[in-house]
């Protein structure tokens, strides 16, 4: 019995120190997050509520946002990652795959995959109208009536000798008068019916073009050309985009908003998923320190 009491007297200090150290650190770790919300008795808020991290959540969000945005992942880092050689190469490879696959489809089928039907139809009509207007203006500027009349006069004069008795009635003045009337007639027809005729022809040709398989075009154009074009277009588009968005892209604010939007439970789960082992080590270290202090107290 006396031996037991002696062992207990020497072991009690270290064991009690270990228990106190373990419990103290365990409680400290828990108080990082718990309680999640303030606890009140009437109007009086209990001290140490809420936990340290819930109480300082806004400050934590600002600090993490600043660290990420200014040191870990800056705007330049984001731009470099987006236009990196690896990213550009993936875009090029994808462009080659899409180009090869386009050979089995028509232009209409390709458009339908990328654009809603109503928008594709509106674009098609708009494009046809634009082409029709340009062709119609070109025809009018060309002066088709004058060209037809001029060429007609040349032909008549060349063939005049072969007309026999009829040639006696075809004076130069009469030929010029007929040519002027022919020119006016052609120009009048172009003005009244030319645009309609051109619009119909454009519509027919567009329909044929859009419903033809793209395989002949795909076979003629090397996919490396498409890959090079995709690389160039992607790099230029991304650089121009970042040139306009660089000042507006606030990484710090984005990270801060994301953390502030998280609930305290979600934030605790996130921290513990990263630091659970480290926090458990702190708790165990408390027990070890308490045990050592208990041993030292035996000799004091």
C-alpha positions as a Markdown table, in Angstrom:
| # | Residue | x | y | z |
|---|---|---|---|---|
| 1 | Unk | 0.0 | 0.0 | 0.0 |
| 2 | Unk | 2.8 | 2.3 | 0.9 |
| 3 | Unk | 4.6 | 1.5 | -2.4 |
| 4 | Unk | 1.3 | 2.3 | -4.3 |
| 5 | Unk | 1.0 | 5.6 | -2.6 |
| 6 | Unk | 4.6 | 6.5 | -3.3 |
| 7 | Unk | 4.1 | 5.6 | -7.1 |
| 8 | Unk | 0.9 | 7.6 | -7.1 |
| 9 | Unk | 2.6 | 10.6 | -5.5 |
| 10 | Unk | 5.3 | 10.6 | -8.1 |
| 11 | Unk | 3.1 | 9.8 | -11.1 |
| 12 | Unk | 0.2 | 12.2 | -10.2 |
| 13 | Unk | 2.1 | 15.3 | -11.1 |
| 14 | Unk | 3.2 | 14.3 | -14.6 |
| 15 | Unk | -0.2 | 12.7 | -15.4 |
| 16 | Unk | -2.1 | 15.7 | -14.1 |
| 17 | Unk | 0.2 | 18.0 | -16.0 |
| 18 | Unk | -0.4 | 16.0 | -19.2 |
| 19 | Unk | -4.2 | 16.0 | -18.8 |
| 20 | Unk | -4.2 | 19.7 | -18.1 |
| 21 | Unk | -1.8 | 20.5 | -21.0 |
| 22 | Unk | -3.9 | 18.3 | -23.4 |
| 23 | Unk | -7.2 | 19.8 | -22.3 |
| 24 | Unk | -5.9 | 23.4 | -22.4 |
| 25 | Unk | -4.6 | 23.1 | -25.9 |
| 26 | Unk | -7.7 | 21.2 | -27.1 |
| 27 | Unk | -9.9 | 23.9 | -25.7 |
| 28 | Unk | -7.7 | 26.6 | -27.3 |
| 29 | Unk | -7.9 | 24.9 | -30.7 |
| 30 | Unk | -11.7 | 24.6 | -30.3 |
| 31 | Unk | -12.0 | 28.2 | -29.4 |
| 32 | Unk | -10.5 | 29.2 | -32.7 |
| 33 | Unk | -13.9 | 28.4 | -34.2 |
| 34 | Unk | -16.3 | 27.7 | -31.3 |
| 35 | Unk | -18.8 | 29.0 | -30.6 |
| 36 | Unk | -19.8 | 30.0 | -34.1 |
| 37 | Unk | -22.0 | 32.9 | -32.9 |
| 38 | Unk | -22.1 | 35.2 | -29.9 |
| 39 | Unk | -23.7 | 33.8 | -26.8 |
| 40 | Unk | -25.6 | 36.2 | -24.6 |
| 41 | Unk | -27.3 | 36.3 | -21.2 |
| 42 | Unk | -29.9 | 39.0 | -21.7 |
| 43 | Unk | -28.1 | 41.9 | -23.3 |
| 44 | Unk | -24.7 | 40.8 | -22.0 |
| 45 | Unk | -22.4 | 39.0 | -24.4 |
| 46 | Unk | -20.3 | 36.2 | -22.9 |
| 47 | Unk | -16.6 | 36.8 | -23.2 |
| 48 | Unk | -14.7 | 34.8 | -25.9 |
| 49 | Unk | -17.8 | 34.4 | -27.9 |
| 50 | Unk | -17.9 | 34.0 | -30.8 |
| 51 | Unk | -14.6 | 32.1 | -31.5 |
| 52 | Unk | -11.5 | 33.9 | -32.6 |
| 53 | Unk | -11.8 | 33.2 | -36.3 |
| 54 | Unk | -15.6 | 33.9 | -36.6 |
| 55 | Unk | -15.0 | 37.1 | -34.7 |
| 56 | Unk | -12.2 | 38.2 | -37.0 |
| 57 | Unk | -13.6 | 36.6 | -40.2 |
| 58 | Unk | -13.6 | 39.9 | -42.1 |
| 59 | Unk | -10.0 | 40.7 | -41.2 |
| 60 | Unk | -8.9 | 37.2 | -42.0 |
| 61 | Unk | -10.7 | 37.4 | -45.4 |
| 62 | Unk | -8.9 | 40.8 | -46.2 |
| 63 | Unk | -5.5 | 39.4 | -45.1 |
| 64 | Unk | -5.8 | 36.2 | -47.2 |
| 65 | Unk | -7.1 | 38.2 | -50.2 |
| 66 | Unk | -4.2 | 40.6 | -50.0 |
| 67 | Unk | -1.7 | 37.7 | -49.7 |
| 68 | Unk | -3.2 | 35.8 | -52.6 |
| 69 | Unk | -3.7 | 38.9 | -54.9 |
| 70 | Unk | -0.3 | 40.6 | -54.2 |
| 71 | Unk | 2.0 | 37.7 | -53.7 |
| 72 | Unk | 0.7 | 34.2 | -54.6 |
| 73 | Unk | -1.5 | 34.8 | -57.7 |
| 74 | Unk | -1.2 | 38.3 | -59.2 |
| 75 | Unk | -2.8 | 39.6 | -62.4 |
| 76 | Unk | 0.4 | 39.0 | -64.3 |
| 77 | Unk | 0.5 | 35.4 | -63.1 |
| 78 | Unk | -3.0 | 34.9 | -64.3 |
| 79 | Unk | -2.3 | 36.4 | -67.7 |
| 80 | Unk | 0.9 | 34.3 | -68.0 |
| 81 | Unk | -1.0 | 31.2 | -67.2 |
| 82 | Unk | -3.8 | 31.8 | -69.7 |
| 83 | Unk | -1.4 | 32.6 | -72.6 |
| 84 | Unk | 1.2 | 30.0 | -71.6 |
| 85 | Unk | 2.7 | 27.7 | -74.2 |
| 86 | Unk | 0.8 | 24.8 | -72.8 |
| 87 | Unk | -2.5 | 26.6 | -72.9 |
| 88 | Unk | -1.9 | 27.9 | -76.4 |
| 89 | Unk | -0.9 | 24.4 | -77.7 |
| 90 | Unk | -4.1 | 22.9 | -76.3 |
| 91 | Unk | -6.1 | 25.6 | -78.1 |
| 92 | Unk | -4.2 | 24.7 | -81.3 |
| 93 | Unk | -4.7 | 21.0 | -81.0 |
| 94 | Unk | -8.4 | 21.5 | -80.3 |
| 95 | Unk | -8.7 | 23.7 | -83.4 |
| 96 | Unk | -7.1 | 21.0 | -85.5 |
| 97 | Unk | -9.6 | 18.4 | -84.1 |
| 98 | Unk | -12.5 | 20.7 | -84.9 |
| 99 | Unk | -11.2 | 21.4 | -88.4 |
| 100 | Unk | -10.9 | 17.7 | -89.2 |
| 101 | Unk | -14.3 | 17.0 | -87.8 |
| 102 | Unk | -15.8 | 19.8 | -89.9 |
| 103 | Unk | -15.1 | 17.8 | -93.1 |
| 104 | Unk | -18.1 | 15.6 | -92.4 |
| 105 | Unk | -20.5 | 18.5 | -92.0 |
| 106 | Unk | -21.9 | 21.4 | -94.0 |
| 107 | Unk | -21.5 | 25.1 | -93.1 |
| 108 | Unk | -25.1 | 25.2 | -92.0 |
| 109 | Unk | -24.5 | 22.3 | -89.6 |
| 110 | Unk | -21.4 | 24.0 | -88.2 |
| 111 | Unk | -23.3 | 27.3 | -87.7 |
| 112 | Unk | -26.2 | 25.5 | -86.0 |
| 113 | Unk | -23.8 | 24.0 | -83.4 |
| 114 | Unk | -22.4 | 27.4 | -82.4 |
| 115 | Unk | -25.4 | 29.8 | -82.9 |
| 116 | Unk | -29.1 | 29.6 | -82.1 |
| 117 | Unk | -31.3 | 29.0 | -85.1 |
| 118 | Unk | -33.0 | 32.4 | -84.9 |
| 119 | Unk | -29.7 | 34.3 | -84.7 |
| 120 | Unk | -28.2 | 32.2 | -87.5 |
| 121 | Unk | -31.3 | 33.0 | -89.7 |
| 122 | Unk | -31.1 | 36.7 | -88.9 |
| 123 | Unk | -27.3 | 36.7 | -89.6 |
| 124 | Unk | -27.9 | 34.9 | -92.9 |
| 125 | Unk | -30.5 | 37.4 | -94.0 |
| 126 | Unk | -28.4 | 40.3 | -93.0 |
| 127 | Unk | -25.3 | 38.9 | -94.8 |
| 128 | Unk | -27.4 | 38.3 | -98.0 |
| 129 | Unk | -28.8 | 41.9 | -97.9 |
| 130 | Unk | -25.3 | 43.3 | -97.4 |
| 131 | Unk | -23.9 | 41.3 | -100.4 |
| 132 | Unk | -26.8 | 42.3 | -102.5 |
| 133 | Unk | -26.4 | 45.9 | -101.7 |
| 134 | Unk | -22.7 | 45.8 | -102.6 |
| 135 | Unk | -23.2 | 43.9 | -105.9 |
| 136 | Unk | -26.1 | 46.2 | -106.8 |
| 137 | Unk | -24.0 | 49.4 | -106.2 |
| 138 | Unk | -21.1 | 47.9 | -108.2 |
| 139 | Unk | -23.4 | 47.1 | -111.1 |
| 140 | Unk | -24.9 | 50.7 | -111.1 |
| 141 | Unk | -21.4 | 52.2 | -110.8 |
| 142 | Unk | -20.2 | 50.0 | -113.7 |
| 143 | Unk | -22.8 | 51.7 | -116.0 |
| 144 | Unk | -24.1 | 48.6 | -117.6 |
| 145 | Unk | -26.5 | 50.4 | -119.9 |
| 146 | Unk | -23.7 | 52.5 | -121.4 |
| 147 | Unk | -21.4 | 49.5 | -121.8 |
| 148 | Unk | -24.2 | 47.5 | -123.6 |
| 149 | Unk | -25.0 | 50.4 | -125.8 |
| 150 | Unk | -21.4 | 51.1 | -126.7 |
| 151 | Unk | -20.7 | 47.4 | -127.5 |
| 152 | Unk | -23.9 | 47.3 | -129.5 |
| 153 | Unk | -22.9 | 50.3 | -131.6 |
| 154 | Unk | -19.5 | 48.6 | -132.4 |
| 155 | Unk | -21.2 | 45.4 | -133.4 |
| 156 | Unk | -23.7 | 47.2 | -135.7 |
| 157 | Unk | -21.0 | 49.2 | -137.4 |
| 158 | Unk | -18.9 | 46.1 | -137.9 |
| 159 | Unk | -21.8 | 44.2 | -139.4 |
| 160 | Unk | -23.3 | 47.2 | -141.3 |
| 161 | Unk | -21.8 | 46.1 | -144.6 |
| 162 | Unk | -23.5 | 42.7 | -144.2 |
| 163 | Unk | -27.0 | 44.2 | -143.8 |
| 164 | Unk | -27.3 | 45.1 | -147.5 |
| 165 | Unk | -30.2 | 47.6 | -148.3 |
| 166 | Unk | -31.0 | 47.9 | -144.6 |
| 167 | Unk | -27.6 | 49.5 | -144.0 |
| 168 | Unk | -28.8 | 52.6 | -146.0 |
| 169 | Unk | -31.3 | 53.4 | -143.3 |
| 170 | Unk | -28.7 | 53.0 | -140.4 |
| 171 | Unk | -27.1 | 56.3 | -140.3 |
| 172 | Unk | -24.6 | 57.1 | -137.5 |
| 173 | Unk | -27.1 | 59.4 | -135.9 |
| 174 | Unk | -29.8 | 56.7 | -135.9 |
| 175 | Unk | -27.4 | 54.2 | -134.5 |
| 176 | Unk | -26.4 | 56.7 | -131.7 |
| 177 | Unk | -30.1 | 57.4 | -130.9 |
| 178 | Unk | -30.9 | 53.7 | -130.7 |
| 179 | Unk | -27.8 | 53.2 | -128.5 |
| 180 | Unk | -28.9 | 56.0 | -126.1 |
| 181 | Unk | -32.4 | 54.4 | -125.9 |
| 182 | Unk | -30.9 | 51.0 | -125.3 |
| 183 | Unk | -28.6 | 52.4 | -122.5 |
| 184 | Unk | -31.6 | 54.1 | -120.9 |
| 185 | Unk | -33.6 | 50.9 | -121.1 |
| 186 | Unk | -30.9 | 48.8 | -119.6 |
| 187 | Unk | -30.2 | 51.3 | -116.8 |
| 188 | Unk | -34.0 | 51.6 | -116.1 |
| 189 | Unk | -34.3 | 47.8 | -115.9 |
| 190 | Unk | -31.3 | 47.7 | -113.5 |
| 191 | Unk | -32.9 | 50.4 | -111.3 |
| 192 | Unk | -36.3 | 48.7 | -111.2 |
| 193 | Unk | -35.5 | 45.0 | -111.2 |
| 194 | Unk | -31.7 | 44.7 | -110.8 |
| 195 | Unk | -31.6 | 44.5 | -107.0 |
| 196 | Unk | -34.4 | 41.9 | -106.9 |
| 197 | Unk | -32.6 | 39.7 | -109.5 |
| 198 | Unk | -29.3 | 40.0 | -107.6 |
| 199 | Unk | -31.0 | 39.2 | -104.3 |
| 200 | Unk | -32.5 | 36.1 | -105.7 |
| 201 | Unk | -29.2 | 35.0 | -107.2 |
| 202 | Unk | -27.4 | 35.6 | -103.9 |
| 203 | Unk | -30.0 | 33.7 | -102.0 |
| 204 | Unk | -29.7 | 30.7 | -104.3 |
| 205 | Unk | -25.9 | 30.6 | -104.3 |
| 206 | Unk | -25.8 | 31.1 | -100.5 |
| 207 | Unk | -28.1 | 28.2 | -100.0 |
| 208 | Unk | -26.0 | 26.0 | -102.2 |
| 209 | Unk | -22.8 | 27.1 | -100.5 |
| 210 | Unk | -24.1 | 26.6 | -97.0 |
| 211 | Unk | -25.4 | 23.1 | -97.7 |
| 212 | Unk | -22.3 | 21.8 | -99.4 |
| 213 | Unk | -20.1 | 19.4 | -97.4 |
| 214 | Unk | -16.9 | 21.1 | -96.2 |
| 215 | Unk | -14.7 | 18.1 | -97.0 |
| 216 | Unk | -13.2 | 19.6 | -100.2 |
| 217 | Unk | -12.2 | 22.8 | -98.3 |
| 218 | Unk | -10.9 | 20.8 | -95.3 |
| 219 | Unk | -8.8 | 18.6 | -97.6 |
| 220 | Unk | -7.2 | 21.6 | -99.4 |
| 221 | Unk | -6.3 | 23.5 | -96.2 |
| 222 | Unk | -3.6 | 21.9 | -94.0 |
| 223 | Unk | -4.6 | 21.6 | -90.4 |
| 224 | Unk | -1.3 | 23.1 | -89.3 |
| 225 | Unk | -2.4 | 26.3 | -90.9 |
| 226 | Unk | -5.5 | 26.2 | -88.9 |
| 227 | Unk | -3.5 | 25.5 | -85.7 |
| 228 | Unk | -1.2 | 28.4 | -86.4 |
| 229 | Unk | -4.2 | 30.7 | -87.0 |
| 230 | Unk | -5.8 | 29.5 | -83.8 |
| 231 | Unk | -2.6 | 30.2 | -81.8 |
| 232 | Unk | -2.2 | 33.7 | -83.2 |
| 233 | Unk | -5.9 | 34.5 | -82.7 |
| 234 | Unk | -6.0 | 33.1 | -79.2 |
| 235 | Unk | -2.9 | 34.9 | -78.0 |
| 236 | Unk | -3.9 | 38.2 | -79.5 |
| 237 | Unk | -7.5 | 38.0 | -78.2 |
| 238 | Unk | -6.4 | 37.1 | -74.7 |
| 239 | Unk | -3.7 | 39.8 | -74.6 |
| 240 | Unk | -6.2 | 42.4 | -75.8 |
| 241 | Unk | -8.8 | 41.2 | -73.3 |
| 242 | Unk | -6.3 | 41.4 | -70.4 |
| 243 | Unk | -5.2 | 44.8 | -71.5 |
| 244 | Unk | -8.7 | 46.0 | -70.9 |
| 245 | Unk | -9.5 | 44.0 | -67.8 |
| 246 | Unk | -6.1 | 44.2 | -66.0 |
| 247 | Unk | -7.2 | 47.3 | -64.0 |
| 248 | Unk | -10.6 | 45.9 | -63.3 |
| 249 | Unk | -9.5 | 42.4 | -62.3 |
| 250 | Unk | -9.1 | 42.7 | -58.5 |
| 251 | Unk | -7.9 | 39.3 | -57.3 |
| 252 | Unk | -7.6 | 40.5 | -53.7 |
| 253 | Unk | -11.3 | 41.6 | -53.6 |
| 254 | Unk | -12.5 | 38.4 | -55.3 |
| 255 | Unk | -10.7 | 36.2 | -52.7 |
| 256 | Unk | -11.9 | 38.4 | -49.9 |
| 257 | Unk | -15.5 | 38.2 | -51.1 |
| 258 | Unk | -15.4 | 34.4 | -51.5 |
| 259 | Unk | -14.1 | 34.0 | -47.9 |
| 260 | Unk | -16.7 | 36.4 | -46.5 |
| 261 | Unk | -19.4 | 34.6 | -48.4 |
| 262 | Unk | -18.5 | 31.3 | -46.7 |
| 263 | Unk | -20.3 | 30.2 | -43.5 |
| 264 | Unk | -18.2 | 29.8 | -40.3 |
| 265 | Unk | -18.8 | 26.0 | -40.5 |
| 266 | Unk | -17.5 | 25.9 | -44.1 |
| 267 | Unk | -14.5 | 28.0 | -43.1 |
| 268 | Unk | -13.8 | 25.6 | -40.2 |
| 269 | Unk | -14.1 | 22.6 | -42.5 |
| 270 | Unk | -11.7 | 24.2 | -45.0 |
| 271 | Unk | -9.1 | 25.0 | -42.4 |
| 272 | Unk | -9.3 | 21.6 | -40.7 |
| 273 | Unk | -9.0 | 19.9 | -44.1 |
| 274 | Unk | -5.6 | 21.5 | -44.4 |
| 275 | Unk | -4.3 | 21.8 | -40.8 |
| 276 | Unk | -6.0 | 19.0 | -38.9 |
| 277 | Unk | -2.8 | 17.1 | -38.4 |
| 278 | Unk | -1.0 | 20.2 | -37.3 |
| 279 | Unk | -3.7 | 21.2 | -34.8 |
| 280 | Unk | -3.8 | 17.7 | -33.4 |
| 281 | Unk | -0.1 | 17.9 | -33.0 |
| 282 | Unk | -0.5 | 21.1 | -31.0 |
| 283 | Unk | -3.0 | 19.4 | -28.7 |
| 284 | Unk | -0.6 | 16.4 | -28.2 |
| 285 | Unk | 2.3 | 18.8 | -27.6 |
| 286 | Unk | 0.3 | 20.4 | -24.8 |
| 287 | Unk | 0.0 | 17.0 | -23.1 |
| 288 | Unk | 3.7 | 16.4 | -23.6 |
| 289 | Unk | 4.7 | 19.7 | -22.1 |
| 290 | Unk | 2.4 | 19.2 | -19.2 |
| 291 | Unk | 3.9 | 15.8 | -18.6 |
| 292 | Unk | 7.4 | 17.2 | -18.6 |
| 293 | Unk | 6.5 | 20.1 | -16.3 |
| 294 | Unk | 4.9 | 17.5 | -13.9 |
| 295 | Unk | 8.1 | 15.5 | -13.9 |
| 296 | Unk | 10.2 | 18.6 | -13.2 |
| 297 | Unk | 7.9 | 19.5 | -10.3 |
| 298 | Unk | 8.9 | 16.2 | -8.6 |
| 299 | Unk | 12.4 | 17.4 | -8.2 |
| 300 | Unk | 11.6 | 21.0 | -7.2 |
